Amino acid sequence: MTVRAFITGLSGPDITAEERAFFREASPWGLIVFGRNVENPDQVRRLTDGFRTIVGRNAPVLVDQEGGRVQRLRPPHWPAYPAGAVFGRLYQIDRAQALVAASLGARLMASDLRAIGIDVDCLPVADVPVAGADVVIGDRAYGDNAAQVSALAAAAAEGLLQGGALPVLKHLPGHGRATADSHLALPVVDTDRKTLEASDFEAFRPLAGLPLGMTAHVVFSAIDPVAPATTSAIMVGDVIRGSIGFKGLLMSDDVSMKALSGTLASRTAAAIAAGCDIVLHCNGDFAEMQDVAGASPVLAGEADRRAEAALALRIQPESIDLGEARSRFSSLIGLATGTAIA
């Protein structure tokens, strides 16, 4: 079956006739779900089932469900999960308990997601923020040092995998120093490479074996002064695949973000040429979806091998007592916040 190397969004809570025809013809590798696509659990389940029926395979369905500010599935139908910084605070109090909490929280998220047909979570965030950086990362981060961030990120990734959901490591090779929000503008980081290697990149190295990763739309001027990591063959080859050693399927961040320039087709082609295996397009704009699809190659070779290896990790999880697990998670988070999960 021919599959094209892109992940698509869609416009609303139901698949339109136009989108249905597009999915069938373009055959995107996967679908990503946003708040505009979500009404209630039954509706999301119909949406994910419908997408897979249209493309004729058990295609991955993704969501950004980090907790805190970045949580597409929200109360009253889904629990409110804490931001990464909460686990970071707990880590300073009790490292072992923080790792348990990060893993357990992700395991609970995986249970939420699988119940509605979502099997990929764009988590963990391994960015290491610094003073003066834009708040786009901020409290999404697990801390401000590489060792703590990578430890908590690894625990979260393991919790997702145990729950049958694939983690997506982001944002390679690091968004923590960016002084602009890449949704709105192109960030340029002027930090020297030695410092980057010891801090930003170091947080990702222990996570290099995760099955999926997402690039950062950030220019690192000491390494490639022109192109952001997403469209830089130097950053992908020398840093992400080389220095960091990331082995999994590499997807771009959303190519519709304002950090990138040019047409959607040229952005897509540039990301693929730089070494991204798959391009992510999120906003559900139909004309843009068509442009991205037209510029996306058939998934083949090493990219296809990495995609198959990732999808093979979608296990049927062992059953757990969700009530007991949520109570335990609430108690752990309460150590850091003094409150319980909603």
C-alpha positions as CSV (number, residue, x, y, z in Angstrom):
1,M,0.0,0.0,0.0
2,T,1.4,3.4,-1.0
3,V,1.7,5.8,1.9
4,R,3.0,9.4,1.6
5,A,5.4,10.9,4.1
6,F,3.2,13.4,5.8
7,I,0.9,13.7,8.8
8,T,-2.2,15.8,8.3
9,G,-4.7,17.7,10.3
10,L,-8.4,18.3,9.5
11,S,-10.8,21.2,9.8
12,G,-13.3,20.2,12.4
13,P,-14.9,17.5,14.5
14,D,-16.2,15.6,11.5
15,I,-14.4,14.5,8.3
16,T,-15.9,16.5,5.4
17,A,-16.6,14.9,2.0
18,E,-13.7,16.9,0.6
19,E,-11.3,15.6,3.3
20,R,-12.5,12.1,2.9
21,A,-11.6,12.1,-0.8
22,F,-8.3,13.7,0.0
23,F,-7.3,11.2,2.7
24,R,-8.2,8.3,0.3
25,E,-6.2,9.7,-2.6
26,A,-3.2,11.3,-0.7
27,S,-2.9,8.5,1.8
28,P,-1.1,10.4,4.6
29,W,1.0,8.4,7.1
30,G,-1.0,9.7,10.0
31,L,-3.5,12.2,11.4
32,I,-3.1,14.8,14.1
33,V,-6.0,15.9,16.3
34,F,-6.4,19.4,17.8
35,G,-9.0,21.1,20.0
36,R,-11.1,22.1,17.0
37,N,-11.5,18.4,16.3
38,V,-12.7,17.4,19.8
39,E,-16.2,17.5,21.3
40,N,-16.5,14.3,23.4
41,P,-15.1,10.8,23.6
42,D,-17.6,9.1,21.3
43,Q,-17.2,11.8,18.6
44,V,-13.3,11.5,18.7
45,R,-13.6,7.7,18.5
46,R,-15.8,8.0,15.4
47,L,-13.3,10.4,13.9
48,T,-10.3,8.2,14.4
49,D,-12.1,5.1,13.3
50,G,-13.3,6.9,10.3
51,F,-9.9,8.1,9.3
52,R,-8.5,4.6,9.5
53,T,-11.3,3.2,7.5
54,I,-10.8,5.8,4.8
55,V,-7.0,5.1,4.4
56,G,-7.5,1.4,4.8
57,R,-4.9,0.7,7.5
58,N,-4.2,1.1,11.2
59,A,-2.6,4.5,10.6
60,P,-1.2,6.4,13.6
61,V,-3.3,9.2,15.1
62,L,-1.4,11.8,17.1
63,V,-2.3,14.5,19.6
64,D,-0.4,17.1,21.7
65,Q,-1.3,16.0,25.2
66,E,1.5,17.2,27.4
67,G,-0.6,18.6,30.3
68,G,-0.7,22.2,31.5
69,R,-1.0,24.7,28.7
70,V,-0.6,22.1,25.9
71,Q,-3.5,19.7,26.3
72,R,-6.0,19.2,23.5
73,L,-8.2,16.8,25.5
74,R,-9.6,18.7,28.5
75,P,-12.2,18.6,31.2
76,P,-15.0,17.8,31.6
77,H,-14.4,14.7,29.4
78,W,-10.7,14.2,30.3
79,P,-8.6,14.9,33.3
80,A,-6.5,18.0,33.6
81,Y,-2.8,16.9,33.8
82,P,0.0,19.1,35.2
83,A,2.6,20.8,33.2
84,G,6.2,19.4,33.0
85,A,7.5,21.9,35.5
86,V,5.4,20.3,38.3
87,F,7.3,17.1,37.8
88,G,10.5,19.1,37.9
89,R,9.5,20.6,41.3
90,L,8.8,17.2,42.6
91,Y,12.1,16.0,41.3
92,Q,13.8,18.6,43.6
93,I,11.9,17.2,46.6
94,D,12.1,13.5,45.8
95,R,13.7,12.2,42.6
96,A,12.4,8.7,42.8
97,Q,8.8,9.8,43.4
98,A,9.1,12.3,40.6
99,L,10.1,9.6,38.1
100,V,7.2,7.4,39.3
101,A,4.8,10.4,38.9
102,A,6.1,11.2,35.4
103,S,5.7,7.6,34.3
104,L,2.3,7.1,35.9
105,G,0.9,10.3,34.5
106,A,1.9,9.3,31.0
107,R,0.5,5.9,31.5
108,L,-2.8,7.4,32.5
109,M,-2.7,9.7,29.5
110,A,-2.1,6.7,27.2
111,S,-5.2,5.1,28.7
112,D,-7.2,8.2,27.9
113,L,-5.9,8.3,24.4
114,R,-6.3,4.7,23.4
115,A,-9.9,4.7,24.5
116,I,-10.7,7.1,21.7
117,G,-8.4,5.7,19.1
118,I,-5.3,8.0,19.5
119,D,-2.1,6.1,19.8
120,V,0.7,8.7,19.5
121,D,1.3,11.5,22.0
122,C,3.7,14.4,21.2
123,L,5.4,14.0,24.5
124,P,8.0,14.2,26.1
125,V,9.4,17.7,25.9
126,A,13.2,17.5,26.4
127,D,13.9,21.2,25.8
128,V,16.0,22.9,28.5
129,P,14.9,26.6,28.9
130,V,17.3,29.3,30.0
131,A,16.7,32.7,31.5
132,G,15.5,35.2,29.0
133,A,14.1,32.7,26.6
134,D,10.6,33.0,25.1
135,V,7.8,31.5,27.3
136,V,6.7,29.2,24.5
137,I,8.5,26.4,26.3
138,G,8.5,27.7,29.9
139,D,6.7,25.5,32.3
140,R,6.3,22.8,29.6
141,A,9.9,21.8,30.5
142,Y,10.8,19.3,33.2
143,G,13.6,21.5,34.5
144,D,16.5,23.7,33.6
145,N,19.3,21.2,33.5
146,A,19.9,18.3,31.0
147,A,20.2,15.5,33.5
148,Q,16.8,16.2,35.2
149,V,15.0,16.9,32.0
150,S,16.2,13.7,30.3
151,A,15.4,11.6,33.4
152,L,11.8,12.8,33.6
153,A,11.4,12.7,29.8
154,A,12.5,9.1,29.8
155,A,10.1,8.2,32.6
156,A,7.2,9.8,30.7
157,A,8.1,8.1,27.5
158,E,8.2,4.7,29.2
159,G,4.8,5.4,30.7
160,L,3.3,6.1,27.3
161,L,4.9,3.0,25.8
162,Q,3.6,0.8,28.6
163,G,0.2,2.2,27.9
164,G,0.3,1.3,24.2
165,A,0.9,4.9,23.0
166,L,4.0,6.0,21.1
167,P,6.0,9.0,22.5
168,V,7.3,11.8,20.3
169,L,10.5,13.3,21.5
170,K,10.6,17.1,21.0
171,H,11.9,19.5,19.9
172,L,15.2,18.2,18.5
173,P,17.9,19.4,19.0
174,G,16.4,21.9,21.5
175,H,14.0,24.8,21.7
176,G,14.8,26.0,25.2
177,R,17.0,28.9,24.2
178,A,14.7,30.4,21.6
179,T,13.9,34.0,22.2
180,A,10.9,33.9,19.9
181,D,7.9,31.6,19.6
182,S,8.4,29.6,16.4
183,H,4.6,29.6,15.8
184,L,5.0,33.3,15.2
185,A,8.6,34.0,14.1
186,L,11.9,32.3,13.3
187,P,14.0,32.0,16.5
188,V,17.8,32.4,16.2
189,V,20.1,31.0,18.9
190,D,23.6,32.4,18.8
191,T,25.0,30.2,21.6
192,D,28.4,28.5,20.8
193,R,28.4,24.9,19.9
194,K,30.3,23.7,23.0
195,T,27.7,25.1,25.3
196,L,24.9,23.6,23.2
197,E,26.5,20.2,23.2
198,A,26.9,20.2,27.0
199,S,23.4,21.4,27.8
200,D,20.7,21.5,25.1
201,F,21.8,18.6,23.0
202,E,22.9,16.6,26.1
203,A,19.3,16.4,27.3
204,F,18.3,14.5,24.2
205,R,21.2,11.9,24.1
206,P,19.8,9.5,26.7
207,L,16.5,9.6,24.7
208,A,18.0,8.8,21.3
209,G,16.5,5.4,21.1
210,L,12.9,6.6,21.3
211,P,10.8,5.7,18.3
212,L,9.6,9.1,17.1
213,G,11.1,12.6,17.3
214,M,10.1,16.1,16.2
215,T,12.4,18.9,15.0
216,A,12.7,22.5,16.2
217,H,12.1,25.4,13.8
218,V,15.2,27.1,15.3
219,V,18.3,28.4,13.7
220,F,21.6,27.6,15.6
221,S,23.9,30.1,14.1
222,A,27.1,28.5,15.3
223,I,26.3,25.4,13.3
224,D,24.1,26.5,10.4
225,P,23.6,30.3,10.3
226,V,20.9,30.1,7.6
227,A,18.4,27.3,7.9
228,P,16.4,26.2,11.0
229,A,17.0,22.7,12.2
230,T,13.9,21.4,10.4
231,T,15.2,22.3,6.9
232,S,19.0,22.1,7.7
233,A,20.8,19.0,6.4
234,I,23.7,20.0,8.7
235,M,21.5,20.1,11.8
236,V,19.7,16.9,11.0
237,G,22.8,14.9,9.8
238,D,25.5,16.3,12.0
239,V,23.6,17.1,15.2
240,I,20.3,15.2,15.4
241,R,21.5,12.0,13.8
242,G,25.2,12.5,14.6
243,S,26.0,14.2,17.9
244,I,22.7,13.3,19.6
245,G,22.5,9.9,17.8
246,F,18.7,9.9,17.4
247,K,17.7,6.7,15.7
248,G,13.9,7.0,15.4
249,L,11.5,8.3,12.8
250,L,12.1,12.1,12.5
251,M,9.1,14.3,11.8
252,S,9.2,18.1,11.3
253,D,7.3,20.4,13.6
254,D,4.3,21.9,11.9
255,V,5.3,23.3,8.5
256,S,2.5,25.9,8.6
257,M,4.2,27.7,11.5
258,K,5.5,31.2,10.7
259,A,9.1,30.4,11.6
260,L,9.4,28.8,8.1
261,S,9.2,30.8,4.9
262,G,8.2,30.0,1.3
263,T,5.3,28.0,0.0
264,L,4.0,25.0,1.9
265,A,5.2,22.8,-1.0
266,S,8.8,24.3,-0.7
267,R,8.8,24.0,3.1
268,T,7.8,20.3,2.7
269,A,10.4,19.6,0.1
270,A,13.1,21.4,2.2
271,A,12.3,19.4,5.3
272,I,12.5,16.1,3.4
273,A,15.7,17.1,1.6
274,A,17.3,18.0,5.0
275,G,16.6,14.5,6.3
276,C,13.2,14.6,8.0
277,D,11.4,11.3,7.3
278,I,7.9,12.8,7.6
279,V,6.4,16.3,7.4
280,L,3.8,17.4,9.9
281,H,1.0,19.8,8.8
282,C,-1.5,20.7,11.5
283,N,-3.9,23.6,10.7
284,G,-6.5,21.8,8.6
285,D,-6.4,24.4,5.8
286,F,-7.4,22.3,2.8
287,A,-5.4,24.2,0.2
288,E,-2.3,23.8,2.3
289,M,-3.0,20.2,2.9
290,Q,-3.0,19.6,-0.8
291,D,0.3,21.5,-1.3
292,V,1.9,19.4,1.5
293,A,0.7,16.2,0.0
294,G,1.8,17.1,-3.4
295,A,5.4,17.7,-2.2
296,S,5.6,14.7,0.1
297,P,7.3,11.6,-1.3
298,V,6.1,8.1,-0.9
299,L,7.4,6.7,2.4
300,A,10.2,4.3,1.4
301,G,13.7,3.1,2.3
302,E,15.1,4.0,5.7
303,A,12.2,6.3,6.5
304,D,9.7,3.5,5.9
305,R,11.8,1.1,8.0
306,R,11.9,3.6,10.9
307,A,8.2,4.1,10.6
308,E,7.4,0.4,10.7
309,A,9.8,0.0,13.7
310,A,7.9,2.7,15.6
311,L,4.4,1.4,14.8
312,A,5.5,-2.1,15.9
313,L,5.8,-0.7,19.5
314,R,2.0,0.0,19.7
315,I,1.4,-2.8,22.2
316,Q,-1.8,-3.9,23.8
317,P,-1.2,-2.7,27.3
318,E,-1.7,-4.7,30.5
319,S,-4.8,-3.7,32.3
320,I,-4.4,-1.5,35.4
321,D,-6.8,-0.3,38.1
322,L,-7.4,3.2,36.8
323,G,-9.1,4.5,39.9
324,E,-6.2,3.4,42.1
325,A,-3.7,4.7,39.6
326,R,-5.4,8.1,39.4
327,S,-5.5,8.3,43.2
328,R,-1.9,7.5,43.5
329,F,-1.0,10.0,40.8
330,S,-3.0,12.7,42.5
331,S,-1.1,12.0,45.8
332,L,2.3,12.2,44.1
333,I,1.4,15.5,42.4
334,G,0.1,16.9,45.6
335,L,3.6,16.6,47.0
336,A,4.7,19.3,44.6
337,T,1.6,21.4,44.3
338,G,-0.4,20.9,47.4
339,T,-3.4,20.1,45.2
340,A,-5.0,17.0,43.6
341,I,-5.6,16.4,39.9
342,A,-9.0,17.3,38.7
